[in-house]
Amino acid sequence: MQNFIAKSPSSIKVYNVVKAAAKLPVNILILGEAGTGKETLVSSLFDKIPHYSVAQMPDKLESEAVFVRDFENVQDVIAFMRRFKGVRIIAAATDERAIYEEYFPIIVTIPPLRERPEDVEALKKAYIKKAREEFELETFDEEFAVDLSKNAISLKRSVYERALFATMDDEKMMQMLEEFLEPHIEEGYKALLRFFEIPLLRAAKKRFRSALAMSKALQLNRATLTTKLKRYGFKE
């Protein structure tokens, strides 16, 4: 059973509402962006309930209750609910429609992670712990920004990318770049320089506060550095 992490006030409220509603014989709809934890919440509170996507729904259901993970893909809600009349529907959707209110007495919305900072921190720690175990990392720098564009999906990817880089030595890093660059070779040497120069300049900007300090560290004269910063859209 998966555990739904609820540390922020909004996610705690959603968890408690769904937990209470789970004891009632009613349909429940959970709204929210992709990666906000809708299916994980259901897995935490509804043990062994069958999970389906809309495309996988069988003609007849043997279970008294099912979870539908992508209810937004139901084209005709009325026909769908009539088809499975008598079955308790626990559903998740990324959209909102007025018709939902007719068939779901309980509707809750899980806010995106960007509005749940306490959950972000807890999820980040949980993913770091798992990544350290899976990659067998003795040390792991936990101070880094995570991508929340797709909520937990992109957050987890951020952590695992960081863990992957932590396992790489110079040879592995160059091999990865080689495999990445090979399909782009015909673009030419000058065009491909951006894959080296842009991350180098980004790293220098993070480390140093001024262009002067950057130029000294990179051993570039100030004019050359300024030209490169302008070329790639950096603000000096």
Phi, psi and omega in degrees: 000132178280151179254126177276119180279119180230100178243334180277149181306320183293320181285328176296318179297314179299314181302314182294322179295313181292323178299317179292319181291335181299335181276353182258148180277059183230158175286147181229135177240130179246119182259155177157161178295163175300136177085008181276349176107020183298310181290324178297321177299315179296317179298329180288328189250343181238090184291130174066016176288134179297138178251133179225152162267164181301320182292338183266356185300126178285169179293323179230146181249134179273336184276155177281339180215144178221158174251131177247113191281339185228059186298341178296343180274359175285116182284316182241097184296319181300312180296321180297312183291327175293321181299323182247036178298134182097349177258133178285125182255118170254117188232157174232142181212154178261354181242172177235130177225144181299327182297336181300324184297336181287331187247349182236100179298330180248116177231124178233157179236127175269118180295157176295159183297332180297344177257007183228068185301325180294323178290324178301313181296317181293318178295319179301314179297320180295318179290323178297317179300315181293319180294320179299321179291315184290324180266359180054053182265126177283323178234152181203119179285111185272355182269087177206153180282147179246155179272121181251013184300328177238033176057230185295334180297308181284331177297312179298318179299320179300316181294316183288329174296318179298318179295320179297316179297327181294340180269354188266136169261183183302318183295317179293322179296316179293325177295319178297316178296322179299313181293326178289319186282334186307315180291345184258003188308321185291352176290338178099158186300313184296320181294325183281348179301335182298330181290342176261314188287320183298308178296328178296315179293322177298316180297320180294321180294325178293323185279322187241148184274334186235157177296328179297314179295322178297315183297323179292316182293321182274354181059044175242144175288158188301320182296317179296316179298316180299319178299316181292320178298317179292321181302322184259011174079020176280148173266125184293000000 
